[in-house]
Amino acid sequence: MRALIALLALLAFAGIARADETVLRVGDQRGNARALMESAGVLADLPYRLEWSEFPAAAPLLEALNAGAIDAGGVGDAPFTFAAAAGVPVKAFVAFRNKQDGLAILVAKDSPIRNVADLIGKSIATNRGSIGHQVVLAALEEAGLPANAVTLRFLPPADAKIALASGSVDAWATWEPYTSTAELAGLARVVRDGNGITPGLSFAVASDAALKTKRAQLADFGRRLVKAREWALKDPAPYAAVWSKLIGLPETVPLRWFSRAEYRAVPIDDAVIADEQRNIDLYVRSGLIPAARAPRAELILDRSFEPAAAAVR
């Protein structure tokens, strides 16, 4: 009888422990943070429970964060900027940089378009508010052209790819893995990539509520994510192999992507804040974000919350 009572007490205590266990709810896009972190083996012995939710793109991930359905997630600088401008209570707490070969304006291989000036009066497919949209605006500014020098057709990547192949648009502004897939298949060539005109930033972001109540868990998750990125940077082949099996594309695609992107964690410092402010200013000049709603970079980048600092300094 005493043994039974002791067992029941133990089970009750375990139930209380589970009820009190902190849960960190993280949004992911297929093949990204979860696949990377599991491949790198950095998720062992978590001092909290990690719940993953998968999203097809950054926009619905940020919508879920705004609704309180998740605590954190990984997104590029463009959708993050638009979410902040729209009033989503979100801040970046880890920053990454990568080379921008894979963020590009593509044209068909036999297209007469050779440079950005040749795009005047042409149509470009991309996602509204995406990094593809960003590179178009930045490339036009670099060439001294107004944003209305081209016609933008807002299409998701699958439809944009078809539109370019069929000739219903003249160009496609896109990102990885679409760029590497199109290049390796011989379907398209790059007119202008994002190197030198876009900062190549992406972020781990969290809701304001999570940053207050789950700070320790977010810091631990950030350190593990940075460690996974460092692992993939040293040798992208193992992650490329896992990604290829998960997504169903040839291994040459992620290997090309990861090898040339060289994702690396960076502290949220003055340089990162300045680059994010340039993103904001670009969208304001282009009329995509009203000046009155434009956020200030230093208020949406949490530099006091620096889980990556020890790993990158």
Sequence and secondary structure as in RCSB ss.txt:
>XXXX:A:sequence
MRALIALLALLAFAGIARADETVLRVGDQRGNARALMESAGVLADLPYRLEWSEFPAAAPLLEALNAGAIDAGGV
GDAPFTFAAAAGVPVKAFVAFRNKQDGLAILVAKDSPIRNVADLIGKSIATNRGSIGHQVVLAALEEAGLPANAV
TLRFLPPADAKIALASGSVDAWATWEPYTSTAELAGLARVVRDGNGITPGLSFAVASDAALKTKRAQLADFGRRL
VKAREWALKDPAPYAAVWSKLIGLPETVPLRWFSRAEYRAVPIDDAVIADEQRNIDLYVRSGLIPAARAPRAELI
LDRSFEPAAAAVR
>XXXX:A:secstr
 HHHHHHHHHHHHHHHHHHH  EEEEEEETTSHHHHHHHHT  TT SSEEEEEEESSHHHHHHHHHTTS SEEEE
EHHHHHHHHHTT  EEEEEEEE   TTSEEEEETT S  SGGGGTT EEEE TTSHHHHHHHHHHHHTT  GGGS
EEEE  HHHHHHHHHHTSSSEEEE TTHHHHHHHTTSEEEEEESTTTS  EEEEEEEHHHHHHSHHHHHHHHHHH
HHHHHHHHH  HHHHHHHHHHHTS THHHHHHHHHH  EEE   HHHHHHHHHHHHHHHHTTSS GGG   HHHH
B TT  TTHHHH 
